[in-house]
Amino acid sequence: MTDTDTATVIRELSARLAVLEDRQAIVDLMTSYGPAVDSGSEEAVARVWTEDGVYDVDTGIMRGHAEITAMVRGENHQGFITNGCAHVLEPGNVIVDGDTAVATCKSLLILARPDKSAFTVLRATANRWELIKTADGEWKCTRRTSRVLDGRSEAPRVLAEGVPGPDGTLKHGAGAGTIGRA
């Protein structure tokens, strides 16, 4: 192997490693949401998003850190915590395109029954995370769209938009175009 071949291999491996590191950082960010929101750690929840990030749930839209932290402090969410809850997110499908990414996953909101004898799934939700890599190298969510999987067409559409076509591209929204693959 020549020095040129070695340099090329190192560059290619470095690029592939960078995509893997980005994908893992995004999965870590997404899965940090559950423990943060279930513990009422409002600032940790807000840090998942950019300052102007949007959390679009079928029950309402929250814009920016103030509205997101208000949701965590709110009576409804505090009631979930007091009675026992778990927000569980799968790692999902993460597609990195330079300094932007799209992640698609499903999540469950599980609540303890009032008598604490068992748990009930309150919601199963389709999620689309649109993310950017900030100037300091951290991944943050710019928009998370969540739709309950109750048979309406919105939730399957959220999931389908995160599935690359046969040519390896996304068809809709942030991250559309050629995608990084590890």
Backbone as a chain_set.jsonl record, in Angstrom:
{"seq": "MTDTDTATVIRELSARLAVLEDRQAIVDLMTSYGPAVDSGSEEAVARVWTEDGVYDVDTGIMRGHAEITAMVRGENHQGFITNGCAHVLEPGNVIVDGDTAVATCKSLLILARPDKSAFTVLRATANRWELIKTADGEWKCTRRTSRVLDGRSEAPRVLAEGVPGPDGTLKHGAGAGTIGRA", "coords": {"N": [[0.855, -1.178, 0.0], [0.575, 2.182, -0.86], [1.706, 5.444, 0.264], [-0.189, 7.307, -0.526], [-2.457, 5.695, -0.879], [-2.799, 4.844, 1.771], [-3.309, 7.298, 3.042], [-5.721, 7.952, 1.812], [-7.383, 5.857, 2.701], [-7.342, 6.395, 5.451], [-8.589, 8.933, 5.494], [-11.144, 8.214, 4.505], [-11.981, 6.381, 6.478], [-11.98, 8.08, 8.686], [-14.033, 9.856, 7.98], [-16.223, 8.099, 7.947], [-16.221, 7.311, 10.64], [-16.804, 9.76, 11.847], [-19.482, 10.129, 11.051], [-20.666, 7.973, 12.396], [-20.13, 8.75, 15.058], [-21.635, 11.117, 15.156], [-24.226, 10.077, 14.731], [-24.496, 8.495, 17.057], [-24.347, 10.482, 19.036], [-26.704, 11.838, 18.494], [-28.657, 9.854, 18.993], [-28.143, 9.542, 21.733], [-28.909, 12.108, 22.616], [-31.664, 12.12, 21.934], [-32.639, 9.94, 23.477], [-32.139, 10.898, 25.974], [-34.233, 12.452, 26.626], [-36.455, 11.053, 27.82], [-35.624, 10.175, 30.58], [-35.085, 12.773, 31.535], [-37.541, 14.221, 31.297], [-39.228, 12.588, 32.789], [-38.199, 12.83, 35.31], [-38.698, 15.388, 35.889], [-36.819, 17.286, 35.253], [-36.548, 20.096, 34.122], [-34.776, 21.955, 32.856], [-32.889, 20.262, 31.683], [-34.549, 18.958, 29.881], [-35.24, 21.128, 28.209], [-32.717, 21.676, 27.126], [-32.442, 19.796, 25.142], [-33.429, 20.91, 22.862], [-32.8, 23.569, 20.449], [-32.543, 27.079, 21.283], [-34.747, 28.32, 20.062], [-36.227, 26.15, 19.381], [-38.838, 23.854, 18.33], [-41.499, 21.991, 19.628], [-43.742, 19.994, 18.475], [-46.581, 18.596, 19.161], [-49.452, 16.511, 18.779], [-51.313, 17.46, 20.548], [-50.709, 20.089, 20.967], [-48.512, 22.925, 20.323], [-45.254, 23.727, 21.28], [-43.039, 26.38, 21.59], [-39.747, 27.197, 21.786], [-37.515, 27.376, 24.675], [-38.807, 28.365, 27.016], [-41.563, 27.705, 26.771], [-41.383, 24.947, 26.564], [-40.201, 24.204, 29.025], [-42.228, 25.102, 30.666], [-44.228, 23.254, 30.097], [-43.149, 20.969, 31.302], [-43.186, 21.761, 33.984], [-45.874, 22.025, 34.321], [-49.229, 21.333, 35.54], [-50.493, 19.008, 34.515], [-48.339, 17.406, 33.521], [-46.775, 17.207, 35.858], [-48.535, 15.756, 37.398], [-48.426, 13.294, 36.06], [-45.795, 12.524, 36.764], [-45.95, 12.398, 39.588], [-47.824, 10.354, 39.925], [-46.602, 8.252, 38.653], [-44.759, 7.529, 35.88], [-43.425, 6.793, 32.6], [-41.54, 7.8, 29.925], [-40.684, 6.346, 27.048], [-38.364, 5.97, 24.566], [-37.51, 4.632, 21.45], [-34.307, 3.97, 19.88], [-34.408, 4.55, 17.172], [-34.288, 5.608, 13.678], [-31.625, 7.15, 12.338], [-30.525, 9.691, 10.276], [-27.869, 11.278, 8.933], [-26.814, 14.287, 7.501], [-24.325, 15.991, 6.809], [-24.192, 18.838, 8.724], [-26.786, 18.668, 9.524], [-29.6, 16.664, 10.463], [-32.006, 13.994, 10.423], [-34.129, 12.22, 12.459], [-36.079, 9.388, 13.078], [-38.51, 7.901, 15.056], [-40.313, 5.807, 17.383], [-42.332, 6.329, 20.289], [-43.34, 5.664, 23.668], [-45.711, 6.521, 26.125], [-45.991, 5.617, 29.28], [-48.059, 4.895, 31.978], [-48.514, 4.528, 35.494], [-51.096, 2.585, 36.895], [-53.888, 3.844, 38.798], [-54.139, 2.331, 41.196], [-51.647, 1.323, 41.411], [-51.066, -1.245, 40.629], [-50.31, -2.104, 38.152], [-49.167, -1.149, 34.863], [-50.135, 1.131, 32.253], [-50.233, 1.787, 28.801], [-50.441, 4.968, 27.734], [-50.039, 6.485, 25.453], [-48.881, 5.772, 22.179], [-46.524, 6.876, 19.986], [-45.547, 8.409, 16.915], [-42.521, 9.863, 15.919], [-40.673, 12.584, 14.601], [-37.584, 13.915, 14.422], [-35.883, 16.839, 13.806], [-32.7, 17.973, 13.371], [-29.781, 19.944, 14.218], [-26.258, 20.485, 14.017], [-24.588, 22.329, 16.299], [-22.551, 25.355, 16.507], [-20.678, 24.783, 18.478], [-20.386, 22.099, 18.212], [-22.318, 20.436, 19.284], [-25.234, 18.405, 19.041], [-28.55, 19.449, 18.487], [-32.095, 19.612, 18.799], [-34.158, 21.058, 16.399], [-36.745, 20.912, 15.65], [-39.297, 18.851, 16.765], [-41.645, 16.619, 15.804], [-44.531, 15.06, 16.782], [-46.871, 12.507, 16.567], [-49.765, 10.81, 17.551], [-50.174, 7.316, 17.342], [-52.846, 6.325, 16.301], [-54.375, 5.42, 14.243], [-55.071, 7.521, 12.596], [-53.979, 9.322, 9.659], [-51.746, 10.962, 9.976], [-49.641, 10.051, 11.704], [-48.453, 7.647, 10.488], [-47.467, 8.985, 8.235], [-45.539, 10.693, 9.357], [-43.674, 8.758, 10.163], [-43.055, 7.564, 7.657], [-41.792, 9.637, 6.293], [-39.257, 9.604, 7.301], [-37.968, 7.479, 6.21], [-35.534, 6.4, 4.042], [-35.514, 6.497, 0.452], [-35.059, 4.127, -2.309], [-32.841, 5.132, -3.559], [-31.344, 6.15, -1.524], [-32.057, 8.626, -0.494], [-33.88, 11.127, 1.316], [-37.252, 12.118, 1.009], [-38.713, 14.27, 1.96], [-38.715, 17.376, 3.751], [-36.392, 18.514, 6.358], [-33.085, 17.411, 5.95], [-33.564, 16.23, 3.546], [-32.424, 14.857, 0.524], [-29.162, 13.621, -0.439], [-27.864, 11.298, 1.866], [-25.813, 10.82, 4.788], [-24.101, 7.849, 5.468], [-23.065, 5.29, 7.621]], "CA": [[0.0, 0.0, 0.0], [1.354, 3.405, -0.956], [1.327, 6.509, 1.203], [-1.434, 7.9, -1.025], [-3.531, 4.758, -0.536], [-2.974, 4.9, 3.224], [-3.955, 8.581, 3.356], [-7.108, 7.858, 1.357], [-8.078, 4.966, 3.63], [-7.497, 7.118, 6.727], [-9.621, 9.958, 5.286], [-12.441, 7.543, 4.398], [-12.336, 5.852, 7.801], [-12.278, 9.237, 9.547], [-15.36, 10.354, 7.61], [-17.203, 7.112, 8.414], [-16.247, 7.407, 12.098], [-17.497, 10.999, 12.201], [-20.918, 9.88, 10.9], [-21.061, 7.112, 13.518], [-20.125, 9.564, 16.277], [-22.792, 12.002, 15.083], [-25.431, 9.274, 14.942], [-24.571, 8.121, 18.474], [-24.654, 11.695, 19.798], [-28.128, 12.123, 18.277], [-29.412, 8.858, 19.769], [-27.985, 9.909, 23.144], [-29.741, 13.288, 22.856], [-33.074, 11.724, 21.898], [-32.999, 9.066, 24.598], [-32.03, 11.647, 27.23], [-35.512, 13.111, 26.867], [-37.283, 10.286, 28.763], [-35.227, 10.37, 31.971], [-35.182, 14.181, 31.927], [-38.929, 14.64, 31.465], [-39.849, 11.795, 33.862], [-37.694, 13.291, 36.603], [-39.063, 16.796, 36.042], [-35.615, 18.106, 35.061], [-37.007, 20.973, 33.041], [-33.663, 22.54, 32.105], [-32.331, 19.19, 30.858], [-35.489, 18.778, 28.771], [-35.086, 22.264, 27.301], [-31.423, 21.594, 26.433], [-32.552, 18.918, 23.977], [-33.774, 21.776, 21.737], [-32.186, 24.884, 20.287], [-33.309, 28.106, 22.017], [-36.001, 28.583, 19.368], [-36.737, 24.866, 18.92], [-40.28, 23.638, 18.35], [-41.989, 20.668, 19.978], [-45.068, 19.965, 17.862], [-47.315, 17.404, 19.56], [-50.822, 16.665, 18.287], [-52.112, 18.158, 21.558], [-50.318, 21.492, 21.006], [-47.162, 23.262, 19.875], [-44.437, 24.504, 22.207], [-41.965, 27.06, 20.874], [-38.689, 27.742, 22.626], [-37.258, 26.778, 25.988], [-39.775, 28.769, 28.049], [-42.797, 26.929, 26.649], [-41.067, 23.538, 26.834], [-40.05, 24.025, 30.475], [-43.556, 25.292, 31.271], [-44.925, 21.972, 29.976], [-42.613, 20.063, 32.325], [-43.663, 22.253, 35.284], [-47.334, 22.095, 34.306], [-50.015, 20.449, 36.411], [-50.726, 17.721, 33.852], [-47.109, 16.607, 33.522], [-46.401, 16.928, 37.245], [-49.413, 14.672, 37.817], [-47.84, 12.049, 35.536], [-44.618, 12.18, 37.575], [-46.4, 12.026, 40.934], [-48.539, 9.072, 39.884], [-45.728, 7.242, 38.076], [-44.782, 7.537, 34.421], [-42.184, 6.527, 31.875], [-41.479, 8.116, 28.499], [-39.706, 5.408, 26.512], [-38.108, 6.216, 23.153], [-36.585, 3.725, 20.779], [-33.218, 4.748, 19.275], [-34.9, 5.05, 15.901], [-33.523, 5.647, 12.443], [-30.959, 8.449, 12.291], [-29.896, 9.974, 8.991], [-27.034, 12.47, 9.059], [-26.443, 14.941, 6.252], [-23.467, 17.103, 7.208], [-24.526, 19.413, 10.028], [-28.211, 18.492, 9.789], [-29.986, 15.259, 10.566], [-33.394, 13.647, 10.683], [-34.262, 10.95, 13.183], [-37.465, 8.953, 13.141], [-38.649, 6.842, 16.056], [-41.591, 5.715, 18.082], [-42.197, 6.477, 21.735], [-44.477, 5.263, 24.494], [-45.93, 7.148, 27.425], [-46.521, 4.564, 30.135], [-48.496, 5.435, 33.27], [-48.934, 3.581, 36.527], [-52.532, 2.615, 37.192], [-54.11, 4.517, 40.089], [-53.902, 1.443, 42.337], [-50.222, 0.957, 41.297], [-50.97, -2.686, 40.407], [-49.774, -2.372, 36.815], [-48.951, 0.034, 34.039], [-50.947, 1.247, 31.05], [-49.682, 2.668, 27.771], [-51.371, 6.054, 27.434], [-49.822, 6.916, 24.071], [-47.801, 5.297, 21.311], [-46.388, 8.063, 19.156], [-44.544, 8.525, 15.857], [-41.741, 11.08, 16.146], [-39.669, 13.032, 13.638], [-36.675, 14.888, 15.021], [-35.029, 17.562, 12.876], [-31.587, 18.373, 14.234], [-28.61, 20.621, 13.665], [-25.036, 20.476, 14.818], [-24.33, 23.726, 16.637], [-21.178, 25.821, 16.304], [-19.785, 24.131, 19.446], [-20.315, 20.676, 17.91], [-23.397, 19.679, 19.933], [-26.463, 18.217, 18.288], [-29.754, 19.968, 19.141], [-33.327, 19.469, 18.036], [-34.798, 22.305, 15.971], [-38.188, 20.63, 15.604], [-39.747, 17.474, 16.985], [-43.05, 16.455, 15.471], [-45.023, 13.816, 17.382], [-48.281, 12.233, 16.281], [-50.216, 9.574, 18.173], [-50.43, 6.208, 16.413], [-54.212, 5.891, 16.617], [-55.088, 5.126, 13.014], [-55.122, 8.686, 11.706], [-52.918, 9.263, 8.649], [-50.59, 11.806, 10.292], [-48.545, 9.308, 12.325], [-47.697, 6.892, 9.493], [-46.77, 9.937, 7.372], [-44.34, 11.097, 10.097], [-42.723, 7.649, 10.077], [-42.641, 7.355, 6.268], [-40.893, 10.712, 5.868], [-37.912, 9.32, 7.782], [-37.449, 6.275, 5.569], [-34.921, 6.758, 2.767], [-35.927, 5.763, -0.743], [-34.076, 3.182, -2.821], [-31.62, 5.844, -3.959], [-30.665, 6.624, -0.323], [-32.398, 10.006, -0.182], [-35.173, 11.415, 1.935], [-38.107, 12.841, 0.061], [-39.43, 15.395, 2.559], [-38.259, 18.115, 4.924], [-34.986, 18.642, 6.733], [-32.301, 16.226, 5.675], [-33.867, 15.699, 2.223], [-31.24, 14.824, -0.328], [-28.264, 12.507, -0.166], [-27.664, 11.154, 3.306], [-24.595, 10.175, 5.267], [-24.28, 6.478, 5.955], [-21.85, 4.734, 8.232]], "C": [[0.897, 1.235, 0.0], [0.892, 4.403, 0.093], [0.018, 7.17, 0.784], [-2.617, 7.009, -0.686], [-3.832, 4.807, 0.957], [-3.695, 6.176, 3.625], [-5.433, 8.549, 2.953], [-7.927, 6.994, 2.309], [-8.329, 5.68, 4.958], [-8.577, 8.184, 6.599], [-11.015, 9.32, 5.241], [-12.899, 6.992, 5.742], [-12.692, 6.983, 8.767], [-13.667, 9.78, 9.254], [-16.443, 9.397, 8.101], [-17.325, 7.156, 9.937], [-17.003, 8.657, 12.543], [-19.01, 10.821, 12.091], [-21.421, 9.011, 12.046], [-21.117, 7.89, 14.825], [-21.322, 10.511, 16.298], [-24.078, 11.23, 15.351], [-25.576, 8.897, 16.418], [-24.917, 9.324, 19.343], [-26.141, 12.044, 19.667], [-28.994, 11.134, 19.052], [-29.323, 9.18, 21.258], [-28.866, 11.109, 23.496], [-31.218, 12.894, 22.921], [-33.459, 10.907, 23.121], [-32.782, 9.732, 25.953], [-33.357, 12.301, 27.603], [-36.33, 12.377, 27.936], [-36.882, 10.475, 30.212], [-35.371, 11.824, 32.433], [-36.63, 14.579, 32.201], [-39.601, 13.865, 32.603], [-39.354, 12.19, 35.247], [-38.054, 14.753, 36.861], [-37.882, 17.741, 35.89], [-35.815, 19.032, 33.861], [-35.872, 21.573, 32.22], [-33.0, 21.5, 31.206], [-33.246, 18.905, 29.667], [-35.291, 19.896, 27.758], [-33.787, 22.176, 26.501], [-31.423, 20.621, 25.26], [-32.77, 19.759, 22.717], [-32.846, 22.976, 21.642], [-33.068, 25.888, 21.043], [-34.676, 28.353, 21.392], [-36.65, 27.301, 18.847], [-38.232, 24.705, 19.141], [-40.555, 22.186, 18.713], [-43.454, 20.645, 19.575], [-45.712, 18.612, 18.164], [-48.748, 17.589, 19.076], [-51.734, 17.346, 19.298], [-51.751, 19.634, 21.676], [-48.876, 21.688, 20.569], [-46.48, 24.116, 20.938], [-43.269, 25.084, 21.422], [-40.974, 27.64, 21.878], [-38.624, 27.111, 24.0], [-38.313, 27.133, 27.023], [-41.051, 27.936, 27.979], [-42.555, 25.448, 26.945], [-40.914, 23.307, 28.337], [-41.383, 24.229, 31.194], [-44.371, 24.005, 31.185], [-44.456, 21.018, 31.067], [-43.117, 20.467, 33.712], [-45.175, 22.199, 35.425], [-48.011, 21.024, 35.145], [-50.197, 19.06, 35.793], [-49.47, 16.844, 33.918], [-46.657, 16.27, 34.946], [-47.271, 15.82, 37.826], [-48.925, 13.321, 37.308], [-46.69, 11.592, 36.42], [-45.045, 11.666, 38.947], [-47.051, 10.648, 40.965], [-47.698, 7.927, 39.328], [-45.841, 7.198, 36.562], [-43.414, 7.188, 33.853], [-42.385, 6.896, 30.419], [-40.347, 7.257, 27.935], [-39.578, 5.657, 25.014], [-37.177, 5.149, 22.611], [-35.473, 4.567, 20.144], [-33.558, 5.255, 17.886], [-33.922, 4.945, 14.753], [-32.938, 7.048, 12.306], [-30.234, 8.596, 10.966], [-29.189, 11.314, 9.106], [-26.683, 12.981, 7.673], [-25.631, 16.186, 6.615], [-23.799, 17.571, 8.604], [-26.028, 19.44, 10.297], [-28.498, 16.995, 9.849], [-31.484, 15.163, 10.757], [-33.377, 12.306, 11.392], [-35.755, 10.642, 13.286], [-37.551, 7.807, 14.133], [-40.084, 6.791, 16.557], [-41.315, 5.87, 19.579], [-43.479, 6.017, 22.408], [-44.529, 6.138, 25.731], [-46.672, 6.112, 28.255], [-46.84, 5.162, 31.493], [-48.829, 4.297, 34.23], [-50.443, 3.713, 36.701], [-52.719, 3.254, 38.565], [-53.839, 3.631, 41.304], [-52.47, 0.9, 42.367], [-50.012, -0.537, 41.042], [-50.32, -3.039, 39.076], [-49.581, -1.041, 36.095], [-49.824, -0.04, 32.797], [-50.226, 2.159, 30.067], [-50.752, 3.712, 27.451], [-51.278, 6.443, 25.961], [-48.695, 6.108, 23.437], [-47.716, 6.341, 20.208], [-45.293, 7.905, 18.119], [-43.846, 9.864, 16.032], [-40.775, 11.329, 14.997], [-38.876, 14.139, 14.312], [-35.863, 15.522, 13.894], [-33.959, 18.218, 13.731], [-30.523, 19.131, 13.464], [-27.429, 20.415, 14.609], [-24.667, 21.937, 15.042], [-22.863, 24.079, 16.406], [-20.203, 25.17, 17.276], [-19.774, 22.604, 19.293], [-21.371, 19.811, 18.574], [-24.586, 19.549, 18.995], [-27.634, 18.719, 19.128], [-30.94, 19.773, 18.209], [-33.862, 20.849, 17.675], [-36.314, 22.141, 15.929], [-38.399, 19.142, 15.856], [-41.246, 17.453, 16.726], [-43.481, 15.089, 15.972], [-46.511, 13.675, 17.095], [-48.648, 10.861, 16.83], [-50.565, 8.553, 17.092], [-51.802, 5.604, 16.716], [-55.038, 5.627, 15.368], [-55.261, 6.31, 12.086], [-53.903, 8.676, 10.792], [-51.662, 10.042, 9.023], [-49.407, 11.0, 10.818], [-47.785, 8.447, 11.319], [-46.923, 7.804, 8.533], [-45.482, 10.42, 8.043], [-43.272, 10.012, 9.997], [-42.185, 7.491, 8.658], [-41.652, 8.417, 5.799], [-39.456, 10.49, 6.329], [-37.286, 8.081, 7.172], [-36.841, 6.662, 4.229], [-35.446, 5.897, 1.627], [-34.813, 4.851, -1.23], [-32.773, 3.841, -3.262], [-30.884, 6.445, -2.762], [-30.963, 8.057, 0.037], [-33.727, 10.067, 0.547], [-35.967, 12.267, 0.959], [-38.681, 14.124, 0.617], [-38.611, 16.051, 3.661], [-36.768, 18.146, 5.135], [-34.27, 17.329, 6.479], [-32.628, 15.626, 4.314], [-32.618, 15.812, 1.366], [-30.384, 13.627, 0.045], [-27.937, 12.487, 1.308], [-26.341, 10.495, 3.621], [-24.912, 8.798, 5.798], [-22.965, 6.025, 6.54], [-21.589, 3.357, 7.661]], "O": [[1.857, 1.319, 0.766], [-0.154, 4.241, 0.722], [-0.79, 7.549, 1.632], [-3.662, 7.497, -0.254], [-4.996, 4.812, 1.358], [-4.599, 6.14, 4.46], [-6.289, 9.061, 3.675], [-9.041, 7.362, 2.68], [-9.418, 5.574, 5.522], [-9.402, 8.331, 7.5], [-11.952, 9.821, 5.862], [-14.069, 7.121, 6.103], [-13.61, 6.844, 9.575], [-14.403, 10.128, 10.177], [-17.471, 9.838, 8.616], [-18.431, 7.047, 10.466], [-17.761, 8.611, 13.512], [-19.748, 11.309, 12.947], [-22.483, 9.279, 12.608], [-22.045, 7.713, 15.615], [-21.954, 10.69, 17.339], [-24.927, 11.686, 16.118], [-26.675, 8.976, 16.966], [-25.696, 9.2, 20.288], [-26.76, 12.495, 20.63], [-29.961, 11.534, 19.7], [-30.326, 9.1, 21.967], [-29.497, 11.127, 24.553], [-31.932, 13.284, 23.844], [-34.496, 11.158, 23.735], [-33.196, 9.19, 26.977], [-33.576, 12.659, 28.76], [-36.843, 13.01, 28.858], [-37.71, 10.898, 31.018], [-35.734, 12.08, 33.58], [-36.919, 15.203, 33.222], [-40.45, 14.414, 33.306], [-40.017, 11.914, 36.247], [-37.75, 15.293, 37.925], [-37.939, 18.881, 36.351], [-35.325, 18.784, 32.759], [-35.996, 21.688, 31.0], [-32.593, 21.818, 30.089], [-32.765, 18.641, 28.565], [-35.184, 19.629, 26.561], [-33.754, 22.557, 25.331], [-30.487, 20.626, 24.46], [-32.348, 19.368, 21.629], [-32.193, 23.355, 22.615], [-34.205, 25.576, 21.397], [-35.655, 28.571, 22.105], [-37.519, 27.353, 17.977], [-38.816, 25.336, 20.023], [-39.93, 21.27, 18.18], [-44.304, 21.214, 20.261], [-45.423, 17.613, 17.506], [-49.214, 18.723, 18.973], [-52.832, 17.771, 18.938], [-52.415, 20.368, 22.408], [-48.114, 20.727, 20.459], [-47.046, 25.092, 21.431], [-42.593, 24.372, 20.68], [-41.331, 28.471, 22.713], [-39.541, 26.412, 24.433], [-38.683, 26.284, 27.834], [-41.567, 27.506, 29.011], [-43.417, 24.775, 27.509], [-41.437, 22.328, 28.869], [-41.636, 23.596, 32.219], [-45.128, 23.694, 32.105], [-45.27, 20.335, 31.688], [-43.44, 19.603, 34.527], [-45.7, 22.316, 36.532], [-47.447, 19.965, 35.418], [-50.067, 18.051, 36.486], [-49.536, 15.683, 34.323], [-46.204, 15.154, 35.201], [-46.808, 15.032, 38.65], [-48.993, 12.321, 38.023], [-46.609, 10.42, 36.787], [-44.566, 10.631, 39.41], [-46.858, 9.876, 41.904], [-48.043, 6.759, 39.511], [-46.897, 6.868, 36.022], [-42.393, 7.277, 34.534], [-43.282, 6.378, 29.754], [-39.187, 7.428, 28.309], [-40.56, 5.566, 24.277], [-36.176, 4.805, 23.24], [-35.673, 5.755, 19.895], [-33.044, 6.292, 17.466], [-32.882, 4.291, 14.841], [-33.679, 8.022, 12.171], [-29.435, 7.743, 10.58], [-29.816, 12.348, 9.342], [-26.305, 12.214, 6.787], [-26.171, 17.287, 6.716], [-23.704, 16.804, 9.562], [-26.491, 20.151, 11.189], [-27.729, 16.176, 9.345], [-32.142, 16.11, 11.19], [-32.691, 11.375, 10.97], [-36.574, 11.523, 13.547], [-36.771, 6.857, 14.069], [-40.931, 7.611, 16.203], [-40.22, 5.582, 20.062], [-44.55, 5.986, 21.801], [-43.494, 6.457, 26.315], [-47.822, 5.775, 27.976], [-46.011, 5.847, 32.092], [-49.351, 3.255, 33.835], [-50.992, 4.813, 36.658], [-51.816, 3.212, 39.4], [-53.363, 4.117, 42.33], [-52.121, 0.11, 43.245], [-48.904, -1.043, 41.219], [-49.832, -4.155, 38.899], [-49.805, 0.033, 36.652], [-50.204, -1.121, 32.346], [-49.672, 3.187, 30.458], [-51.83, 3.38, 26.959], [-52.288, 6.697, 25.306], [-47.69, 5.804, 24.079], [-48.719, 6.656, 19.567], [-44.238, 7.337, 18.4], [-44.496, 10.882, 16.266], [-40.143, 10.404, 14.488], [-39.425, 15.164, 14.718], [-35.226, 14.815, 13.114], [-34.261, 18.928, 14.69], [-30.377, 18.992, 12.249], [-27.585, 20.203, 15.812], [-24.459, 22.688, 14.089], [-22.038, 23.204, 16.142], [-19.026, 25.013, 16.951], [-19.222, 21.898, 20.136], [-21.336, 18.586, 18.449], [-24.904, 20.474, 18.247], [-27.707, 18.452, 20.327], [-30.797, 19.77, 16.986], [-34.004, 21.71, 18.542], [-37.065, 23.093, 16.142], [-37.758, 18.293, 15.237], [-42.01, 18.183, 17.356], [-42.872, 14.076, 15.629], [-47.301, 14.587, 17.341], [-47.941, 9.879, 16.608], [-51.167, 8.884, 16.07], [-51.91, 4.528, 17.303], [-56.267, 5.611, 15.428], [-55.567, 6.13, 10.907], [-52.888, 8.069, 11.133], [-50.604, 9.805, 8.439], [-48.272, 11.247, 10.411], [-46.556, 8.51, 11.295], [-45.844, 7.437, 8.069], [-44.45, 10.545, 7.384], [-42.099, 10.312, 9.773], [-40.983, 7.302, 8.473], [-40.767, 8.127, 4.994], [-38.535, 11.118, 5.807], [-36.195, 7.674, 7.57], [-37.538, 7.194, 3.365], [-35.777, 4.726, 1.813], [-33.739, 4.806, -0.63], [-31.73, 3.191, -3.331], [-29.906, 7.171, -2.944], [-30.211, 8.665, 0.799], [-34.576, 9.186, 0.415], [-35.403, 13.038, 0.183], [-39.099, 14.992, -0.149], [-37.905, 15.377, 4.41], [-35.982, 17.852, 4.234], [-34.804, 16.257, 6.765], [-32.039, 14.61, 3.944], [-31.854, 16.769, 1.487], [-30.831, 12.73, 0.76], [-27.754, 13.534, 1.929], [-25.812, 9.715, 2.83], [-25.9, 8.614, 6.508], [-21.892, 6.335, 6.022], [-20.614, 2.708, 8.038]]}, "num_chains": 1, "name": "protein.A"}
